[in-house]
Amino acid sequence: MKTDLDALLTALYVHLDDHVLPSRRQRRRGRARLLSDAELVCVAVAQVLLGCDAEHRWLRLAPARIGHLFPRLPCQSEYNRHLRGAAPLLLAAAAWLVRQTPSWHERLRLMDGTPVRCGASRTTVHRSGLGEIAGYGMDKSHHAFYWGAKLMLVTTAEGAVCAFSLAHPKELDERLQAIHLLHVQPPAPGPCPIVCDKGFAGAGVEMAAADLGHVLIRPPRADEPHPPVAVFPGWLRQRIEAVIWTLKNQLGLERHAARTPEGLWTRVCQRICALNAAIWHNWLIDAPVKRSLIAYDH
């Protein structure tokens, strides 16, 4: 099998249409859509992998790049409207893809949170429709305040996203959001150790994770009288940072341009589905680096 975008989209469409999205087909009022659910997910994944953050630019490029695979492409308004409602499809596809990778059955997970900035000016804060989910928070990694949402990720050791959530940075702090995520989206088939950073320190969060069967492995804090006994693997901490860098820089999470909470959630699901699709396809073709996107970004 070839290592290129055409091969990924072909394999992804076949599996989604056969195993994931057929049951979601239903009769809709009005004119029939040009793209089926599986085709819409594939086109959305191709948009992210090719680095087209704006839909109007993507629909000018798409006929030349993927027109031989999807000859019936919608206009910009139709694509925008269907993409805004495609979050459940993208979420189902991302969850199915991560469960098809061999690393899903490994008993190790990585967890970290990162800010998703949504605005930088006071005018944006007062007029934006993202006020339901966005708020002021502290980005401790860069020692700066931001206005946006908090994205929590649980990944495998190779970077496939098992569970994720968006939350208001003031309503749910990092530890509460992590416990809520572990409750609603089990990140593994069974209990497993989860590598995280010092921000998840605390008897309450560790006890809540232990009640779910998970053991939090983190570096000790300087002010702890009784530091954790488990040895913290520092190289694993860099894995989750690399996954976040891939989402923000290569897949354009920082350039989401969302204006509503629904649009922001859809764009986050779109990026994570694209990352899981690339890792899944790299496993199929036995690529040496599973999280590499080089073969799919041109």
FENRARA-V283322 format. One record per residue. N is the residue number from 1. RES is the residue in one letter. BURIAL is 1 if it has 24 or more other C-alpha atoms within 12 Angstrom, else 0. D_FIRST is the distance of its C-alpha to the first C-alpha in Angstrom with 2 decimals. Layout:
n	res	burial	d_first
N	RES	BURIAL	D_FIRST
N	RES	BURIAL	D_FIRST
//
This chain:
n	res	burial	d_first
1	M	0	0.00
2	K	0	3.79
3	T	1	6.64
4	D	1	9.07
5	L	1	11.44
6	D	1	10.56
7	A	1	7.21
8	L	1	9.45
9	L	1	12.31
10	T	1	10.93
11	A	1	9.89
12	L	1	13.16
13	Y	1	15.25
14	V	0	14.47
15	H	1	15.33
16	L	1	18.27
17	D	1	19.68
18	D	0	19.58
19	H	0	20.60
20	V	1	22.13
21	L	1	23.94
22	P	0	25.23
23	S	0	28.48
24	R	0	29.15
25	R	0	29.61
26	Q	0	33.27
27	R	0	35.63
28	R	0	36.74
29	R	0	39.82
30	G	0	39.73
31	R	0	37.29
32	A	0	33.88
33	R	0	31.08
34	L	0	28.59
35	L	1	25.70
36	S	1	25.14
37	D	1	24.81
38	A	1	21.03
39	E	1	20.77
40	L	1	23.29
41	V	1	21.41
42	C	1	18.20
43	V	1	20.46
44	A	1	22.31
45	V	1	19.29
46	A	1	18.24
47	Q	1	21.90
48	V	1	22.00
49	L	1	18.86
50	L	1	20.19
51	G	1	23.58
52	C	1	25.66
53	D	1	28.35
54	A	0	30.65
55	E	1	29.85
56	H	0	31.81
57	R	0	29.83
58	W	1	26.51
59	L	1	27.60
60	R	0	28.56
61	L	0	25.17
62	A	1	23.00
63	P	0	23.71
64	A	0	22.57
65	R	1	19.42
66	I	1	18.15
67	G	0	20.70
68	H	0	18.38
69	L	1	16.69
70	F	1	20.06
71	P	0	22.88
72	R	0	25.55
73	L	1	26.05
74	P	1	29.36
75	C	0	32.07
76	Q	0	32.62
77	S	0	35.28
78	E	0	33.36
79	Y	1	30.18
80	N	1	32.38
81	R	0	34.24
82	H	1	31.27
83	L	1	29.50
84	R	1	32.72
85	G	1	32.66
86	A	1	28.98
87	A	1	29.55
88	P	1	29.58
89	L	1	26.25
90	L	1	24.62
91	L	1	26.37
92	A	1	25.22
93	A	1	21.56
94	A	1	21.86
95	A	1	23.67
96	W	1	21.17
97	L	1	18.18
98	V	1	20.16
99	R	1	21.15
100	Q	1	17.63
101	T	1	17.10
102	P	0	18.62
103	S	1	21.04
104	W	1	22.77
105	H	0	24.62
106	E	1	25.85
107	R	0	29.55
108	L	1	29.55
109	R	1	29.46
110	L	1	30.32
111	M	1	32.61
112	D	1	34.05
113	G	1	35.44
114	T	1	35.28
115	P	1	37.28
116	V	1	35.87
117	R	1	38.43
118	C	1	39.58
119	G	1	42.52
120	A	0	44.70
121	S	0	48.01
122	R	0	50.86
123	T	0	50.63
124	T	0	47.03
125	V	0	48.07
126	H	0	50.95
127	R	0	49.28
128	S	1	45.67
129	G	0	44.60
130	L	1	42.63
131	G	1	45.85
132	E	1	45.03
133	I	1	42.26
134	A	1	42.89
135	G	1	45.70
136	Y	1	46.84
137	G	1	45.34
138	M	1	45.23
139	D	0	42.14
140	K	0	43.23
141	S	0	40.37
142	H	0	41.65
143	H	0	45.26
144	A	0	45.39
145	F	0	46.16
146	Y	1	43.84
147	W	1	44.01
148	G	1	41.02
149	A	1	39.31
150	K	1	38.09
151	L	1	34.46
152	M	1	34.05
153	L	1	30.69
154	V	1	29.76
155	T	1	26.40
156	T	1	24.67
157	A	1	24.91
158	E	1	21.49
159	G	1	22.43
160	A	1	21.20
161	V	1	24.25
162	C	1	25.92
163	A	1	29.09
164	F	1	30.74
165	S	1	33.90
166	L	1	36.01
167	A	1	39.74
168	H	1	42.87
169	P	1	43.62
170	K	0	47.29
171	E	0	47.13
172	L	1	44.69
173	D	1	44.60
174	E	1	41.61
175	R	1	42.73
176	L	1	43.64
177	Q	1	40.39
178	A	1	38.46
179	I	1	40.52
180	H	1	40.15
181	L	1	36.35
182	L	1	36.29
183	H	0	38.53
184	V	0	36.68
185	Q	1	33.01
186	P	1	32.56
187	P	1	29.97
188	A	1	29.14
189	P	0	29.64
190	G	0	32.91
191	P	0	35.18
192	C	1	33.69
193	P	1	34.89
194	I	1	34.15
195	V	1	34.37
196	C	1	36.21
197	D	1	38.71
198	K	1	42.52
199	G	1	42.72
200	F	1	42.17
201	A	1	45.19
202	G	1	47.89
203	A	0	49.32
204	G	0	48.70
205	V	1	44.98
206	E	1	44.46
207	M	0	46.54
208	A	1	44.72
209	A	1	41.34
210	A	0	42.87
211	D	0	44.07
212	L	1	40.48
213	G	0	39.60
214	H	1	37.89
215	V	1	39.18
216	L	1	39.09
217	I	1	38.60
218	R	1	39.91
219	P	1	41.87
220	P	1	45.65
221	R	0	47.75
222	A	0	50.68
223	D	0	53.24
224	E	0	52.22
225	P	0	55.03
226	H	0	52.75
227	P	0	49.23
228	P	0	46.37
229	V	0	46.13
230	A	0	42.32
231	V	0	40.88
232	F	0	38.77
233	P	0	35.48
234	G	0	35.56
235	W	0	32.01
236	L	1	30.72
237	R	1	32.87
238	Q	0	30.92
239	R	1	27.62
240	I	1	28.90
241	E	1	30.37
242	A	1	27.03
243	V	1	25.48
244	I	1	28.45
245	W	0	28.09
246	T	1	24.46
247	L	1	25.68
248	K	1	28.73
249	N	0	27.66
250	Q	1	23.99
251	L	1	23.86
252	G	1	27.43
253	L	1	29.26
254	E	1	32.42
255	R	1	32.26
256	H	1	32.08
257	A	1	35.19
258	A	1	35.97
259	R	1	39.52
260	T	0	39.74
261	P	1	38.80
262	E	1	36.54
263	G	1	34.73
264	L	1	34.38
265	W	1	32.97
266	T	1	30.43
267	R	1	29.26
268	V	1	29.00
269	C	1	26.94
270	Q	1	24.69
271	R	1	24.05
272	I	1	23.51
273	C	1	21.13
274	A	1	19.01
275	L	1	19.18
276	N	1	18.29
277	A	1	15.31
278	A	1	13.91
279	I	1	14.80
280	W	1	13.40
281	H	1	9.87
282	N	1	10.34
283	W	1	11.41
284	L	0	8.48
285	I	0	6.23
286	D	0	9.70
287	A	0	10.68
288	P	0	14.28
289	V	0	15.95
290	K	1	15.25
291	R	1	17.48
292	S	1	16.30
293	L	1	16.10
294	I	0	16.09
295	A	1	12.66
296	Y	1	13.78
297	D	1	17.45
298	H	0	17.62
//
